[in-house]
Amino acid sequence: MTRRVAWVVLVMCWFSSVVSAQHNMLTGSEEADGWTLLFDGASLNGWSPRVDARWEVTEGTISAVEESGRGLIATTASYDNFHLMVDFWIDETANSGVFIRCPREGPITQGNAFEVNIYDPHDSWPTGSVNEIAKIQTMPHTTGQWNTFDITADGDHLVVKLNGQTTVDARSDRHTQGPIALQYNARGQVRFRNVKIKTLD
């Protein structure tokens, strides 16, 4: 490897680390307000895969290994009432979701947890809907770009915001507590970053 090539590789690695460092961090005000990072940007500590899909950390994101099967990755801790922030990126073919109040063991489905869906062309529950609970009223456009979910679960009150716009404000007492999980549905690309939570009294 020539010196020039080595220098270019070094600069690229430095740039990638700087870009990653801008994410997966808490500000001083967030720390003071009680927020906690669920993803440190470098490892899957605090997460456990469920079923077949494989997961890895790529450039500061939790990424599903393409075509590795269906499945989820869930936090090892459980939560009941909370405010959750998640950034996601998805392509046109992938189908995903953020699941909350999941069972602590075994399969996770939209029947035993709340699923905040990520799949724009879904006939019944487009991105920003809570499956089987409430549907977004406007057609979302989230593919090929970073987006942010802002999810609040406080007792039976569920509020979802997609890129700052409220998509769901509903009530359901079906599920009361459990881990948080990220889904991959066997095809395409999906990535997550800036996963953080603030528990509510």
Legacy VTK file of the C-alpha trace (Angstrom):
# vtk DataFile Version 3.0
C-alpha trace
ASCII
DATASET POLYDATA
POINTS 201 float
0.000 0.000 0.000
1.447 3.349 -1.028
1.663 6.241 1.394
-0.981 8.121 -0.583
-3.447 5.213 -0.457
-2.758 4.675 3.238
-3.350 8.379 3.902
-6.664 8.302 2.003
-7.811 5.234 3.963
-6.834 6.920 7.219
-8.765 10.078 6.326
-11.824 8.050 5.317
-11.765 6.127 8.589
-11.406 9.366 10.541
-14.280 10.972 8.631
-16.509 7.941 9.220
-15.757 8.019 12.957
-16.522 11.740 13.128
-19.854 11.262 11.323
-20.772 8.351 13.604
-19.791 10.340 16.670
-22.355 12.967 15.828
-25.056 10.398 16.492
-25.840 7.951 19.296
-24.992 10.537 21.929
-26.949 12.444 24.543
-26.692 16.169 25.017
-26.096 17.573 28.459
-29.707 18.710 28.668
-30.964 15.247 27.660
-28.866 13.614 30.369
-30.150 16.100 32.919
-33.704 15.398 31.766
-33.352 11.649 32.368
-32.730 10.263 28.871
-30.722 7.051 28.408
-29.064 5.702 25.255
-30.247 2.221 24.259
-27.635 1.943 21.476
-24.051 3.117 21.985
-23.220 3.270 18.261
-20.462 0.661 18.517
-21.924 -2.570 19.900
-25.149 -4.477 20.447
-24.740 -4.423 24.222
-28.167 -4.446 25.858
-29.818 -6.092 22.836
-30.702 -9.695 22.081
-31.789 -11.147 18.700
-35.089 -12.973 18.426
-35.777 -15.618 15.753
-33.675 -15.833 12.555
-32.641 -12.362 11.382
-29.008 -11.425 12.026
-27.941 -7.974 13.181
-24.689 -6.036 13.109
-23.318 -2.581 13.835
-22.455 -0.759 10.603
-21.201 2.831 10.561
-22.861 3.663 13.844
-26.180 1.981 13.047
-27.997 -1.173 14.083
-28.349 -2.907 10.707
-30.102 -6.071 9.647
-27.951 -8.421 7.576
-29.666 -8.512 4.189
-31.754 -11.606 3.457
-30.814 -13.159 6.813
-34.390 -14.128 7.546
-37.229 -12.634 9.524
-36.791 -11.593 13.091
-36.229 -8.869 15.618
-33.616 -7.607 18.015
-34.929 -6.643 21.444
-33.653 -4.802 24.478
-32.727 -7.006 27.388
-34.454 -4.530 29.724
-38.205 -3.993 29.981
-40.086 -0.706 30.057
-43.641 0.288 30.907
-44.198 4.064 30.563
-41.682 5.946 28.477
-40.778 8.426 25.772
-38.756 6.733 22.995
-36.810 8.272 20.108
-35.593 6.183 17.150
-34.072 7.190 13.803
-34.606 4.736 10.949
-33.572 4.337 7.325
-35.300 1.874 4.998
-35.244 1.090 1.300
-38.243 0.477 -0.959
-38.344 -3.283 -0.456
-37.806 -3.689 3.282
-40.635 -4.076 5.783
-39.867 -3.202 9.389
-41.244 -1.816 12.604
-40.531 -0.657 16.138
-42.222 -2.909 18.688
-42.913 -1.763 22.249
-44.075 -3.563 25.389
-43.006 -6.915 23.934
-42.992 -10.273 25.712
-39.705 -10.886 27.514
-39.213 -14.302 25.909
-40.309 -16.126 22.779
-41.725 -14.748 19.542
-42.732 -11.107 19.197
-45.747 -10.330 17.030
-48.219 -7.505 16.492
-50.600 -9.609 18.569
-48.488 -9.635 21.737
-46.874 -6.190 21.439
-47.591 -2.777 19.945
-46.010 -2.432 16.488
-45.265 1.022 15.122
-45.058 0.058 11.469
-42.341 0.969 8.963
-43.544 0.153 5.452
-44.959 3.002 3.370
-47.063 0.926 0.913
-48.755 -1.237 3.571
-52.463 -1.476 2.663
-53.740 -1.288 6.220
-50.958 0.158 8.387
-48.528 2.443 6.493
-45.424 3.822 8.216
-46.342 5.687 11.384
-49.409 3.562 12.154
-49.748 1.330 15.210
-50.859 -2.004 13.805
-54.366 -3.058 14.835
-54.765 0.185 16.849
-54.672 3.315 14.662
-53.786 4.197 11.059
-51.894 7.228 9.801
-54.193 9.528 7.830
-51.706 10.836 5.248
-49.491 8.818 2.907
-45.944 8.708 4.321
-42.750 8.996 2.248
-39.863 7.602 4.268
-37.803 5.389 1.942
-34.208 6.246 1.108
-33.799 8.831 3.861
-33.334 9.109 7.602
-36.545 9.547 9.585
-37.371 9.932 13.263
-40.013 8.211 15.367
-41.018 9.934 18.593
-43.093 7.404 20.557
-44.781 7.934 23.917
-46.427 5.139 25.886
-47.979 6.417 29.112
-50.467 4.015 30.629
-52.997 3.254 27.902
-52.140 6.437 25.968
-50.057 5.937 22.802
-48.700 8.848 20.762
-46.524 8.460 17.673
-44.832 11.276 15.798
-43.089 10.747 12.461
-40.590 13.472 11.587
-42.332 15.815 13.994
-45.891 15.169 12.784
-48.360 13.278 14.997
-49.549 10.138 13.197
-51.247 8.316 16.075
-52.910 9.548 19.264
-54.872 6.612 20.626
-55.621 4.542 23.698
-55.197 0.819 24.261
-54.555 -1.259 27.362
-53.624 -4.451 25.483
-49.990 -4.413 26.634
-48.500 -2.768 29.710
-44.747 -3.431 29.746
-41.861 -5.265 28.123
-38.774 -4.880 25.958
-38.449 -2.662 22.893
-37.654 -4.399 19.613
-36.608 -3.561 16.050
-37.853 -5.704 13.165
-36.450 -7.017 9.908
-38.753 -8.845 7.498
-36.218 -10.832 5.430
-35.515 -8.528 2.484
-34.074 -5.122 1.661
-32.137 -2.817 3.957
-33.111 -1.267 7.272
-30.933 0.621 9.744
-31.489 2.304 13.106
-29.572 4.880 15.130
-30.077 7.413 17.951
-32.186 4.982 19.976
-32.859 6.625 23.323
-35.472 6.472 26.051
-36.779 8.471 28.966
-38.860 6.585 31.495
-42.019 8.238 32.816
-43.339 8.103 36.369
LINES 1 202
201 0 1 2 3 4 5 6 7 8 9 10 11 12 13 14 15 16 17 18 19 20 21 22 23 24 25 26 27 28 29 30 31 32 33 34 35 36 37 38 39 40 41 42 43 44 45 46 47 48 49 50 51 52 53 54 55 56 57 58 59 60 61 62 63 64 65 66 67 68 69 70 71 72 73 74 75 76 77 78 79 80 81 82 83 84 85 86 87 88 89 90 91 92 93 94 95 96 97 98 99 100 101 102 103 104 105 106 107 108 109 110 111 112 113 114 115 116 117 118 119 120 121 122 123 124 125 126 127 128 129 130 131 132 133 134 135 136 137 138 139 140 141 142 143 144 145 146 147 148 149 150 151 152 153 154 155 156 157 158 159 160 161 162 163 164 165 166 167 168 169 170 171 172 173 174 175 176 177 178 179 180 181 182 183 184 185 186 187 188 189 190 191 192 193 194 195 196 197 198 199 200
